[in-house]
């Protein structure tokens, strides 16, 4: 398989892999938000309530997850429009009282490379069949 570069970020802070992600508000305005790449999150994207309110996103349903420590979590799910790999995607967005996270569902079909040094590169590359 051959990989084609789509996104680049940096390893920051406490060795958190950060990439930029563009999210559209309900009025169509594009906001670019740094998000933490979370390989333990099988969802698409999570944002805190303050950013969801700023974007004007509408609640769609409730979601349920089992956290890493075994606790169950119930959360709101919105619909978001993101710019991803030069395409406009409508995805489920989980409301979470945490830093913004990008999950494995959005990264499906991509290769994640992280240089595990302070300031190291974080890259997502689309996997294409040779």
C-alpha positions, 0 to 999 in steps of 0.5 A: 500500500502507498500512503499519500500525505493529508495532514501534519501536526506536532507532538506537544505538551505531555507527548500529545499528538496534535493535528489541526481539523477544520469544522464548520459552524451551522452558518457555514463559517470554518473554524480550525481547531487543534485536536488530540489524536486518540487511538483509544477513542473509536468514535469520530470526533469529540469537542467540549460543550463550549466549542459545540455551542460556539459552532451552533451545533444541534443535539441529535441523540444520546450516546453511550461508551465504556471508558478506559477505567470501566465506567459507563458514560452517557453523552450528547451526540451532534452532527458536524461538518468537517473538512477532511482530506479535501472533502466535506464530511458529515460525521457524528460528534460526541460532546465531552468535557475534555480536550478536543479528540479525533478518533479512529473512525475518522482516521480509518483508511489512513496511516498515523505516524508519530515521532515520539520526541518533544516537537516530533511530527505527527502525520496522517497519510491516506492509504491507497492500494498500489 
